[in-house]
Amino acid sequence: MKRWIAVGALLFAVLFFGLRVAYFAQNPGPPPPTFKLGGKVDNFTLRDLKGQSFQFYDVGRGSKATVVMFIATQCPISNDYNPRMAALDREYSAKGIKFIGINSNRQEPIPEVAEHAAKNGFGFTVYKDENNVVADLFGASFTPEVYVFDTGWVMRYHGRIDDSRQPEKVTVSDLRNALEALLAGKDVPVQETKAFGCTIKRVKKP
């Protein structure tokens, strides 16, 4: 009996390991980020949902800060944040802060991303990151995950929007705190938090 239990445990371990290998082969994680907290971001290309190209510096030029949000159409956690992302954009765009959304998921096509943005009343532009090129530059892992840049394109905050996917349970509004600090000309009090949500579904690269 013990022998069969041991054999069963071994088979389970082999199966579990095989499933993990298969999962990560299909869903590779982020490479080490090129852009880092406290450093100046290099200019890079964004493509809107019509395929038109824009430079990041041009998109955020003239703003008091620029917020980059990696978002998804199918992730329930990202979708829980849709009303908050739309509300933050409305509030802070009036104060001179630029918000942009980036969809890097391989399984979420442009028509779906466009429909999702319209349905949720996003006032910010959502860009499609084909082959997760931009997500790799940031080392972004989750949706939602946010990055904040000052007027000199230095990354001043990276992490979560707040501390709970349930609005009624939020106790710390990290993104809001970062933006208020930048608007006041102060250092961001907490510069990095742990983002949480669904993993970005990357394309498999050689």
C-alpha positions as CSV (number, residue, x, y, z in Angstrom):
1,M,0.0,0.0,0.0
2,K,2.8,2.4,0.9
3,R,4.5,1.6,-2.3
4,W,1.5,2.6,-4.3
5,I,1.1,5.8,-2.3
6,A,4.7,6.6,-3.1
7,V,4.3,5.9,-6.8
8,G,1.1,8.0,-6.8
9,A,2.9,10.9,-5.1
10,L,5.7,10.6,-7.6
11,L,3.4,10.6,-10.6
12,F,1.5,13.6,-9.2
13,A,4.8,15.5,-8.7
14,V,5.9,14.7,-12.3
15,L,2.5,15.8,-13.7
16,F,2.5,19.0,-11.6
17,F,6.0,19.9,-12.7
18,G,5.0,19.2,-16.3
19,L,2.0,21.4,-16.1
20,R,4.0,24.2,-14.6
21,V,6.6,23.9,-17.4
22,A,3.8,23.9,-20.0
23,Y,2.1,26.9,-18.4
24,F,5.3,29.0,-18.2
25,A,6.2,28.0,-21.7
26,Q,2.9,29.5,-22.9
27,N,3.0,32.4,-20.4
28,P,6.6,33.6,-20.1
29,G,7.3,36.1,-17.4
30,P,8.8,39.5,-17.9
31,P,12.5,40.1,-18.6
32,P,14.5,42.4,-16.4
33,P,13.2,45.9,-16.9
34,T,15.0,48.4,-19.0
35,F,13.1,51.3,-17.2
36,K,13.7,51.5,-13.4
37,L,12.3,53.4,-10.5
38,G,14.2,56.7,-10.0
39,G,15.7,56.6,-13.5
40,K,14.8,58.5,-16.6
41,V,12.8,56.5,-19.1
42,D,14.0,56.4,-22.7
43,N,11.6,57.5,-25.4
44,F,9.6,54.6,-27.0
45,T,6.9,54.1,-29.5
46,L,3.2,53.6,-28.8
47,R,0.6,52.4,-31.3
48,D,-3.0,53.4,-30.9
49,L,-5.9,51.1,-31.8
50,K,-5.9,52.4,-35.4
51,G,-2.2,51.4,-35.8
52,Q,-0.9,55.0,-35.7
53,S,2.5,55.5,-34.0
54,F,3.3,58.0,-31.3
55,Q,6.3,58.8,-29.2
56,F,5.9,58.5,-25.5
57,Y,7.5,61.9,-24.9
58,D,5.1,63.5,-27.3
59,V,2.1,61.9,-25.7
60,G,3.0,63.2,-22.3
61,R,4.6,66.5,-23.3
62,G,3.3,69.5,-21.4
63,S,1.8,67.4,-18.6
64,K,2.6,67.8,-14.9
65,A,3.0,64.0,-14.7
66,T,2.3,61.0,-16.9
67,V,0.6,57.8,-15.7
68,V,1.1,54.6,-17.6
69,M,-1.4,51.9,-16.7
70,F,-1.1,48.3,-18.0
71,I,-4.7,47.0,-18.3
72,A,-6.7,44.1,-19.7
73,T,-10.1,43.4,-21.1
74,Q,-10.6,39.9,-19.7
75,C,-8.9,40.1,-16.3
76,P,-11.6,40.4,-13.5
77,I,-9.2,42.3,-11.2
78,S,-8.3,44.8,-13.9
79,N,-12.0,45.2,-14.7
80,D,-12.8,45.8,-11.0
81,Y,-10.6,48.9,-11.4
82,N,-12.2,50.3,-14.5
83,P,-14.4,52.8,-12.7
84,R,-11.5,53.9,-10.5
85,M,-9.2,54.3,-13.5
86,A,-11.8,56.3,-15.4
87,A,-12.5,58.5,-12.3
88,L,-8.8,59.1,-11.6
89,D,-8.3,60.2,-15.2
90,R,-11.2,62.6,-15.0
91,E,-10.0,64.1,-11.8
92,Y,-6.3,64.4,-12.5
93,S,-6.4,65.3,-16.2
94,A,-8.2,68.5,-15.1
95,K,-5.1,69.1,-12.9
96,G,-2.7,68.6,-15.8
97,I,-1.8,64.9,-15.5
98,K,-1.8,62.6,-18.5
99,F,-3.1,59.1,-18.3
100,I,-2.5,56.4,-20.9
101,G,-3.6,52.7,-20.9
102,I,-1.6,49.9,-22.5
103,N,-2.9,46.5,-23.4
104,S,-0.1,43.9,-23.8
105,N,-2.1,40.7,-23.6
106,R,-1.6,38.5,-26.7
107,Q,-5.1,37.0,-26.5
108,E,-6.9,40.4,-26.5
109,P,-7.3,41.7,-30.0
110,I,-7.6,45.4,-31.0
111,P,-11.4,45.3,-31.7
112,E,-12.0,43.9,-28.2
113,V,-9.7,46.5,-26.6
114,A,-11.5,49.3,-28.4
115,E,-15.0,48.0,-27.4
116,H,-13.8,47.6,-23.8
117,A,-12.5,51.2,-23.7
118,A,-15.7,52.6,-25.1
119,K,-17.9,50.4,-22.8
120,N,-16.1,51.6,-19.7
121,G,-16.0,55.3,-20.7
122,F,-12.3,55.6,-20.6
123,G,-11.3,59.2,-21.3
124,F,-7.7,58.2,-21.7
125,T,-6.2,56.6,-24.8
126,V,-5.6,52.9,-24.7
127,Y,-2.6,51.7,-26.9
128,K,-2.1,48.1,-28.1
129,D,1.3,46.7,-27.3
130,E,1.8,44.0,-29.9
131,N,4.3,41.4,-28.9
132,N,4.5,43.0,-25.4
133,V,7.4,45.1,-26.5
134,V,6.5,48.0,-24.1
135,A,5.6,45.7,-21.2
136,D,9.1,44.1,-21.6
137,L,10.7,47.5,-21.4
138,F,8.9,48.2,-18.1
139,G,9.1,44.6,-16.8
140,A,5.4,44.9,-16.2
141,S,3.8,41.7,-14.8
142,F,0.2,42.4,-13.9
143,T,-3.0,44.1,-14.9
144,P,-3.5,46.5,-13.5
145,E,0.0,47.8,-12.9
146,V,0.9,51.5,-13.0
147,Y,4.0,53.7,-13.5
148,V,4.2,57.4,-12.9
149,F,6.7,59.8,-14.5
150,D,7.5,63.4,-13.7
151,T,8.1,66.2,-16.2
152,G,11.7,65.0,-16.7
153,W,10.5,61.5,-17.6
154,V,11.9,60.1,-14.3
155,M,9.9,57.2,-12.9
156,R,8.6,58.3,-9.5
157,Y,6.1,55.6,-8.6
158,H,5.5,52.0,-9.6
159,G,3.0,49.5,-8.3
160,R,-0.7,49.2,-7.5
161,I,-3.5,51.7,-7.8
162,D,-4.6,51.1,-4.2
163,D,-4.6,48.3,-1.7
164,S,-7.9,46.5,-2.5
165,R,-9.8,45.4,-5.6
166,Q,-13.0,46.1,-3.6
167,P,-13.5,49.9,-3.4
168,E,-15.2,49.7,0.0
169,K,-12.1,48.0,1.5
170,V,-9.5,50.5,0.2
171,T,-7.4,51.9,3.1
172,V,-4.4,53.3,1.1
173,S,-4.7,55.1,-2.3
174,D,-1.1,54.7,-3.4
175,L,-1.5,56.2,-6.9
176,R,-3.5,59.2,-5.7
177,N,-0.9,59.8,-3.0
178,A,1.9,59.8,-5.5
179,L,0.1,62.2,-7.8
180,E,-0.8,64.6,-5.0
181,A,2.9,64.6,-3.9
182,L,4.1,65.4,-7.5
183,L,1.5,68.2,-7.9
184,A,2.7,69.7,-4.6
185,G,6.3,69.5,-5.7
186,K,7.2,66.9,-3.0
187,D,8.8,63.6,-3.0
188,V,6.5,60.6,-3.5
189,P,6.0,59.2,0.1
190,V,5.9,55.5,-1.0
191,Q,7.6,55.1,-4.3
192,E,7.0,51.4,-4.9
193,T,4.3,48.9,-4.0
194,K,3.5,45.4,-5.0
195,A,1.1,45.4,-8.0
196,F,-1.5,42.6,-8.0
197,G,-3.9,41.2,-10.6
198,C,-3.8,38.9,-13.6
199,T,-0.4,38.2,-15.2
200,I,0.2,39.7,-18.6
201,K,-0.1,37.0,-21.2
202,R,3.1,37.5,-23.2
203,V,4.0,36.1,-26.6
204,K,6.6,33.3,-26.6
205,K,9.9,34.8,-27.9
206,P,13.0,32.9,-29.0
